[in-house]
Amino acid sequence: MRALSWLGLSAAAAALLAGCNTMSGHDLVRQTACADFAFPVYFQNNSDQLTPEAMQLIAQSATRAKSCSVQGVSITGLETANADLAGRRVAAVDKALAANGVTAQATVTNAGRQGFGLLHRRIEVDVKLAPPRP
């Protein structure tokens, strides 16, 4: 009885793997590697200076984006009590992306002071990608 169940499992696994052979692994990697992505960048209270961790995240994200065809990058910051602070933070992220070879279209969302305080220390970066041209 046990031999039959192993035989059944082996046959099912072989059928499943046979179906996978119709797609190449390279195609699967390309599709997922060039998928759009977003990441947050957090700042200290009342600061527009990027932390070392934020700089590392931006550099890693720029490397990921440059392996594909970058269709667009949007940088969005929430307005804070200091109306100029969100703009300076967006500019800092934009400058760091450019230093890593990725250009962006910076925008500041006028979201007022509603919501959780941590959100007002965050800049959101959205990256739109397409597979690299052959």
Backbone as a chain_set.jsonl record, in Angstrom:
{"seq": "MRALSWLGLSAAAAALLAGCNTMSGHDLVRQTACADFAFPVYFQNNSDQLTPEAMQLIAQSATRAKSCSVQGVSITGLETANADLAGRRVAAVDKALAANGVTAQATVTNAGRQGFGLLHRRIEVDVKLAPPRP", "coords": {"N": [[0.828, -1.19, 0.0], [1.904, 1.242, 0.838], [3.893, 1.57, -1.083], [2.382, 2.047, -3.344], [1.276, 4.594, -2.803], [3.592, 6.176, -2.777], [4.347, 5.819, -5.396], [2.206, 7.033, -6.695], [2.501, 9.687, -5.8], [4.996, 10.248, -6.912], [4.404, 10.107, -9.647], [2.59, 12.228, -9.895], [4.224, 14.397, -9.213], [6.082, 14.249, -11.297], [4.428, 14.845, -13.483], [3.69, 17.457, -12.874], [6.179, 18.777, -12.941], [6.814, 18.37, -15.623], [5.002, 20.033, -16.871], [6.072, 22.477, -16.191], [8.249, 22.739, -17.809], [7.582, 24.067, -20.114], [7.977, 26.763, -19.857], [10.733, 28.926, -19.696], [13.201, 29.257, -17.149], [14.569, 31.65, -17.239], [12.786, 33.512, -18.381], [10.868, 33.705, -16.351], [12.343, 34.888, -14.262], [13.006, 37.343, -15.414], [10.481, 38.595, -15.656], [9.646, 38.922, -12.974], [11.794, 40.311, -11.908], [11.697, 42.806, -13.07], [9.403, 44.014, -12.127], [7.151, 46.574, -11.055], [7.869, 48.535, -8.132], [7.784, 49.758, -4.739], [9.04, 51.81, -2.094], [9.505, 52.906, 1.291], [11.03, 55.808, 2.727], [12.368, 56.793, 5.683], [12.669, 59.556, 7.924], [14.38, 61.31, 10.563], [12.753, 63.039, 13.283], [11.788, 66.305, 12.39], [13.868, 66.602, 10.529], [15.746, 66.773, 7.48], [17.736, 65.217, 6.62], [19.211, 62.371, 5.189], [19.381, 59.147, 6.615], [22.054, 56.767, 7.29], [21.001, 54.192, 6.822], [18.829, 54.767, 5.171], [20.162, 55.8, 2.953], [21.498, 53.48, 2.102], [19.295, 51.842, 1.436], [18.191, 53.331, -0.675], [20.318, 53.207, -2.523], [20.405, 50.422, -3.022], [17.86, 50.059, -4.123], [18.058, 51.655, -6.388], [19.973, 50.227, -7.831], [18.504, 47.905, -8.374], [16.464, 49.047, -9.972], [17.927, 50.033, -12.168], [18.629, 47.743, -13.54], [16.609, 47.24, -15.21], [14.323, 48.72, -17.602], [13.688, 51.898, -16.78], [10.638, 53.354, -16.372], [9.449, 55.391, -14.993], [9.7, 57.381, -12.011], [8.336, 58.223, -8.966], [8.3, 60.454, -6.298], [6.966, 60.965, -3.218], [5.936, 63.057, -0.623], [4.544, 63.586, 2.621], [2.9, 66.452, 3.789], [4.139, 68.411, 6.455], [4.107, 69.955, 9.766], [5.936, 71.95, 9.408], [5.921, 73.497, 6.557], [7.825, 73.552, 4.532], [9.471, 71.404, 5.022], [8.704, 68.805, 4.044], [9.117, 69.148, 1.304], [11.91, 69.559, 1.253], [12.746, 67.071, 2.141], [11.817, 65.395, 0.08], [13.414, 66.422, -1.959], [15.937, 65.633, -1.009], [15.803, 62.834, -1.22], [15.402, 62.626, -3.966], [17.84, 63.701, -4.911], [19.632, 61.777, -3.901], [18.806, 59.491, -5.304], [19.403, 60.327, -7.93], [22.184, 60.571, -7.696], [22.762, 57.939, -7.633], [22.199, 57.193, -10.177], [19.508, 57.197, -11.072], [16.814, 58.969, -12.295], [14.123, 61.051, -11.183], [10.662, 62.067, -10.775], [9.748, 64.45, -8.76], [7.255, 64.907, -6.294], [5.097, 66.59, -4.009], [2.734, 65.614, -1.764], [-0.125, 67.179, -0.656], [-1.183, 66.522, 2.172], [-1.962, 67.452, 4.583], [-2.045, 67.557, 8.241], [-3.104, 65.246, 9.235], [-3.545, 61.934, 10.574], [-1.318, 59.244, 11.564], [1.601, 60.072, 13.382], [4.15, 59.061, 12.575], [3.879, 58.734, 9.863], [4.295, 61.24, 8.844], [6.969, 61.482, 8.786], [7.855, 60.123, 6.674], [8.815, 59.386, 3.331], [7.535, 58.364, 0.27], [8.541, 56.252, -2.304], [7.87, 55.432, -5.556], [8.447, 53.159, -8.11], [8.343, 52.638, -11.511], [8.676, 50.109, -13.802], [9.942, 48.46, -16.76], [10.675, 45.524, -18.697], [14.139, 45.136, -19.649], [15.344, 46.415, -22.764], [16.011, 44.291, -25.541]], "CA": [[0.0, 0.0, 0.0], [2.787, 2.402, 0.919], [4.575, 1.677, -2.373], [1.446, 2.653, -4.292], [1.154, 6.029, -2.557], [4.828, 6.816, -3.245], [4.287, 5.786, -6.855], [1.247, 8.071, -7.08], [3.126, 10.992, -5.562], [6.057, 10.427, -7.9], [3.778, 10.376, -10.936], [2.028, 13.58, -9.834], [5.347, 15.332, -9.25], [6.64, 14.235, -12.656], [3.491, 15.551, -14.363], [3.797, 18.876, -12.54], [7.452, 19.273, -13.459], [6.753, 18.363, -17.087], [4.289, 21.246, -17.266], [6.95, 23.628, -15.97], [9.266, 22.806, -18.85], [7.144, 24.901, -21.233], [8.483, 28.115, -19.625], [12.134, 28.903, -19.272], [13.453, 29.948, -15.892], [15.027, 33.005, -17.539], [11.598, 34.348, -18.578], [10.25, 33.954, -15.056], [13.177, 35.83, -13.526], [12.894, 38.649, -16.046], [9.193, 39.184, -15.337], [9.586, 39.348, -11.586], [12.873, 41.252, -11.621], [11.337, 44.133, -13.578], [8.089, 44.412, -11.642], [7.123, 47.848, -10.332], [8.012, 48.397, -6.689], [7.766, 50.994, -3.949], [9.7, 51.679, -0.801], [9.45, 54.119, 2.107], [12.265, 56.344, 3.305], [12.013, 57.474, 6.928], [13.562, 60.603, 8.418], [14.268, 61.66, 11.978], [11.849, 64.172, 13.505], [12.217, 67.65, 11.999], [15.129, 66.528, 9.801], [15.698, 66.436, 6.058], [18.978, 64.49, 6.346], [19.044, 60.933, 5.02], [20.155, 58.306, 7.529], [22.855, 55.774, 6.558], [20.124, 53.11, 6.396], [18.059, 55.271, 4.034], [21.094, 55.871, 1.812], [21.721, 52.112, 1.644], [18.061, 51.41, 0.796], [18.094, 54.04, -1.954], [21.33, 52.638, -3.423], [19.962, 49.08, -3.419], [16.696, 50.219, -4.988], [18.551, 52.189, -7.665], [20.602, 49.097, -8.532], [17.397, 47.075, -8.887], [15.776, 49.768, -11.044], [18.79, 50.189, -13.342], [18.734, 46.487, -14.279], [15.447, 47.219, -16.084], [14.067, 49.995, -18.253], [12.922, 52.713, -15.841], [9.584, 54.108, -17.034], [9.178, 56.583, -14.2], [9.872, 57.314, -10.564], [7.598, 59.274, -8.284], [8.679, 60.609, -4.891], [5.86, 61.683, -2.589], [6.099, 63.327, 0.801], [3.405, 64.177, 3.312], [3.143, 67.775, 4.358], [4.32, 68.405, 7.911], [3.834, 71.252, 10.375], [6.867, 72.827, 8.709], [5.492, 73.298, 5.171], [8.985, 73.386, 3.662], [10.217, 70.195, 5.376], [8.388, 67.708, 3.119], [9.801, 69.45, 0.046], [13.342, 69.311, 1.428], [12.931, 65.616, 2.22], [11.657, 64.88, -1.288], [14.619, 66.822, -2.695], [17.058, 64.813, -0.538], [15.647, 61.504, -1.827], [15.626, 62.823, -5.407], [19.281, 63.884, -5.104], [20.29, 60.494, -3.647], [18.505, 58.617, -6.444], [20.184, 60.822, -9.07], [23.584, 60.216, -7.442], [22.856, 56.509, -7.92], [21.888, 56.971, -11.59], [18.081, 57.107, -11.37], [16.153, 60.272, -12.228], [12.766, 60.936, -10.663], [9.771, 63.219, -10.832], [9.418, 64.67, -7.356], [5.982, 65.548, -6.0], [4.747, 66.665, -2.6], [1.301, 65.476, -1.569], [-0.644, 68.059, 0.378], [-2.046, 65.661, 2.96], [-2.25, 68.071, 5.869], [-1.398, 66.976, 9.417], [-3.923, 64.16, 9.756], [-2.939, 60.611, 10.535], [-0.285, 58.81, 12.501], [2.77, 60.94, 13.31], [5.267, 58.446, 11.856], [3.663, 58.945, 8.435], [4.812, 62.557, 8.482], [8.43, 61.368, 8.691], [8.084, 59.17, 5.595], [8.726, 59.717, 1.908], [7.227, 57.147, -0.478], [9.148, 56.23, -3.633], [7.255, 54.442, -6.447], [9.287, 52.948, -9.287], [7.652, 51.948, -12.597], [9.701, 49.472, -14.613], [9.623, 47.578, -17.88], [11.848, 44.688, -18.969], [15.165, 45.798, -20.471], [15.252, 46.183, -24.21], [17.045, 43.313, -25.959]], "C": [[0.873, 1.254, 0.0], [3.512, 2.626, -0.406], [3.672, 2.333, -3.401], [1.319, 4.149, -4.069], [2.42, 6.769, -2.972], [4.844, 6.885, -4.764], [3.351, 6.867, -7.368], [1.819, 9.466, -6.91], [4.221, 11.275, -6.583], [5.495, 10.769, -9.262], [3.208, 11.789, -10.98], [3.129, 14.632, -9.919], [5.952, 15.397, -10.642], [5.748, 14.997, -13.621], [3.578, 17.058, -14.126], [5.078, 19.478, -13.105], [7.467, 19.315, -14.982], [6.041, 19.61, -17.59], [5.144, 22.483, -17.111], [7.985, 23.791, -17.075], [8.858, 23.675, -20.025], [7.605, 26.34, -21.071], [9.931, 28.015, -19.204], [12.274, 29.661, -17.963], [13.879, 31.383, -16.115], [13.84, 33.954, -17.715], [10.935, 34.677, -17.244], [11.038, 34.975, -14.255], [13.026, 37.231, -14.104], [11.588, 39.332, -15.662], [9.155, 39.696, -13.9], [10.652, 40.385, -11.259], [12.508, 42.663, -12.049], [9.919, 44.54, -13.207], [8.204, 45.756, -10.924], [7.292, 47.585, -8.835], [7.993, 49.765, -6.034], [8.519, 50.739, -2.65], [9.594, 52.996, -0.042], [10.844, 54.531, 2.561], [11.836, 57.152, 4.528], [13.111, 58.442, 7.35], [13.393, 60.738, 9.926], [13.304, 62.844, 12.092], [12.507, 65.484, 13.117], [13.548, 67.677, 11.256], [14.875, 66.227, 8.332], [16.974, 65.697, 5.636], [18.7, 62.994, 6.246], [19.93, 60.177, 6.006], [21.024, 57.358, 6.7], [21.997, 54.611, 6.039], [19.295, 53.531, 5.183], [18.933, 55.357, 2.783], [21.34, 54.477, 1.233], [20.484, 51.584, 0.911], [17.897, 52.053, -0.578], [19.095, 53.469, -2.955], [20.915, 51.251, -3.915], [18.775, 49.16, -4.381], [17.105, 50.754, -6.356], [19.216, 51.088, -8.482], [19.537, 48.196, -9.137], [16.721, 47.75, -10.077], [16.618, 49.833, -12.313], [18.961, 48.9, -14.126], [17.571, 46.32, -15.251], [15.372, 48.551, -16.827], [13.166, 50.807, -17.333], [11.931, 53.571, -16.631], [9.259, 55.4, -16.292], [9.391, 56.323, -12.727], [9.126, 58.492, -9.974], [8.006, 59.278, -6.82], [7.61, 61.479, -4.242], [6.126, 61.845, -1.11], [4.841, 63.92, 1.381], [3.8, 65.523, 3.885], [3.238, 67.658, 5.873], [3.941, 69.778, 8.46], [4.718, 72.319, 9.75], [6.641, 72.599, 7.219], [6.657, 73.035, 4.222], [9.703, 72.047, 3.87], [9.948, 69.036, 4.41], [9.089, 67.917, 1.78], [11.297, 69.204, 0.126], [13.639, 67.817, 1.509], [12.811, 64.974, 0.839], [12.904, 65.199, -2.104], [15.825, 65.976, -2.286], [17.002, 63.412, -1.155], [15.926, 61.582, -3.321], [17.117, 62.939, -5.71], [20.03, 62.562, -4.91], [20.021, 59.503, -4.781], [19.337, 59.029, -7.657], [21.66, 60.472, -8.906], [23.832, 58.73, -7.715], [22.382, 56.176, -9.337], [20.433, 56.835, -11.959], [17.457, 58.492, -11.23], [14.691, 60.075, -11.86], [11.974, 62.202, -10.922], [9.266, 63.426, -9.411], [8.086, 65.392, -7.215], [5.793, 65.574, -4.495], [3.236, 66.591, -2.514], [0.876, 66.371, -0.419], [-1.66, 67.27, 1.199], [-2.392, 66.254, 4.319], [-1.55, 67.364, 7.015], [-2.234, 65.847, 10.008], [-3.141, 62.86, 9.724], [-1.85, 60.424, 11.57], [0.986, 59.624, 12.298], [3.936, 60.383, 12.518], [5.129, 58.656, 10.345], [4.234, 60.27, 7.967], [6.336, 62.589, 8.454], [8.824, 60.508, 7.497], [7.959, 59.822, 4.223], [8.484, 58.398, 1.19], [7.8, 57.277, -1.888], [8.491, 55.097, -4.419], [8.057, 54.375, -7.735], [8.504, 52.119, -10.295], [8.696, 51.428, -13.558], [9.102, 48.704, -15.784], [10.861, 46.708, -18.105], [12.862, 45.434, -19.822], [14.981, 45.477, -21.942], [16.352, 45.229, -24.63], [18.164, 43.937, -26.73]], "O": [[0.616, 2.203, -0.74], [3.72, 3.772, -0.804], [4.145, 3.096, -4.244], [1.259, 4.91, -5.034], [2.331, 7.89, -3.474], [5.291, 7.872, -5.349], [3.652, 7.541, -8.353], [1.644, 10.327, -7.772], [4.359, 12.401, -7.061], [6.039, 11.621, -9.964], [3.331, 12.475, -11.995], [2.984, 15.637, -10.615], [6.298, 16.478, -11.119], [6.245, 15.717, -14.487], [3.543, 17.841, -15.075], [5.057, 20.566, -13.68], [8.076, 20.21, -15.568], [6.425, 20.182, -18.61], [4.951, 23.454, -17.842], [8.537, 24.877, -17.251], [9.699, 23.998, -20.864], [7.628, 27.082, -22.053], [10.309, 27.124, -18.444], [11.533, 30.611, -17.711], [13.594, 32.25, -15.289], [13.889, 35.09, -17.243], [10.49, 35.806, -17.033], [10.443, 35.85, -13.627], [12.928, 38.202, -13.354], [11.583, 40.528, -15.372], [8.674, 40.802, -13.651], [10.429, 41.251, -10.413], [12.972, 43.627, -11.44], [9.3, 45.337, -13.913], [9.208, 46.045, -10.273], [6.899, 46.53, -8.337], [8.163, 50.792, -6.691], [8.619, 49.607, -2.177], [9.591, 54.07, -0.643], [11.722, 53.69, 2.752], [11.037, 58.082, 4.418], [14.302, 58.191, 7.165], [12.378, 60.324, 10.487], [13.07, 63.56, 11.119], [13.656, 65.74, 13.477], [14.281, 68.662, 11.339], [13.927, 65.526, 7.979], [17.257, 65.567, 4.446], [18.037, 62.418, 7.109], [21.092, 60.531, 6.205], [20.752, 57.165, 5.515], [22.237, 54.103, 4.943], [19.084, 52.734, 4.269], [18.488, 55.023, 1.685], [21.387, 54.31, 0.015], [20.617, 50.943, -0.132], [17.506, 51.385, -1.535], [18.751, 53.268, -4.12], [21.06, 50.944, -5.098], [18.708, 48.402, -5.348], [16.548, 50.342, -7.374], [19.038, 51.026, -9.698], [19.658, 47.771, -10.286], [16.436, 47.097, -11.08], [16.086, 49.703, -13.416], [19.399, 48.944, -15.275], [17.545, 45.367, -16.03], [16.254, 49.399, -16.693], [12.007, 50.447, -17.125], [12.325, 54.403, -17.448], [8.841, 56.385, -16.901], [9.278, 55.191, -12.255], [9.272, 59.626, -10.432], [8.051, 58.229, -6.178], [7.378, 62.608, -4.675], [6.495, 60.892, -0.424], [4.141, 64.676, 0.708], [4.904, 65.697, 4.401], [2.499, 66.892, 6.492], [3.508, 70.655, 7.713], [4.294, 73.462, 9.581], [7.122, 71.607, 6.671], [6.484, 72.359, 3.208], [10.456, 71.605, 3.002], [10.887, 68.354, 4.0], [9.599, 66.964, 1.19], [11.894, 68.696, -0.824], [14.662, 67.353, 1.005], [13.612, 64.113, 0.476], [13.395, 64.353, -2.851], [16.651, 65.636, -3.133], [18.028, 62.869, -1.563], [16.602, 60.718, -3.88], [17.602, 62.336, -6.667], [20.955, 62.257, -5.663], [20.917, 58.756, -5.173], [19.912, 58.177, -8.335], [22.318, 60.112, -9.882], [24.958, 58.317, -7.99], [22.184, 55.005, -9.663], [20.131, 56.392, -13.067], [17.555, 59.117, -10.174], [14.093, 59.05, -12.188], [12.526, 63.256, -11.241], [8.443, 62.651, -8.922], [7.816, 66.363, -7.922], [6.27, 64.687, -3.786], [2.533, 67.403, -3.116], [1.457, 66.32, 0.665], [-2.862, 67.346, 0.944], [-3.057, 65.601, 5.123], [-0.571, 66.649, 6.799], [-2.076, 65.526, 11.186], [-2.199, 62.703, 8.948], [-1.519, 61.327, 12.338], [1.405, 59.844, 11.161], [4.645, 61.139, 11.853], [6.128, 58.746, 9.631], [4.617, 60.402, 6.805], [6.927, 63.619, 8.132], [10.002, 60.194, 7.324], [7.113, 60.687, 3.995], [9.163, 57.41, 1.473], [7.576, 58.274, -2.575], [8.544, 53.939, -4.004], [8.316, 55.395, -8.374], [8.049, 51.02, -9.976], [9.509, 52.194, -14.077], [7.922, 48.352, -15.789], [11.971, 47.104, -17.747], [12.484, 46.277, -20.635], [14.517, 44.396, -22.306], [17.483, 45.323, -24.153], [19.093, 43.242, -27.14]]}, "num_chains": 1, "name": "protein.A"}
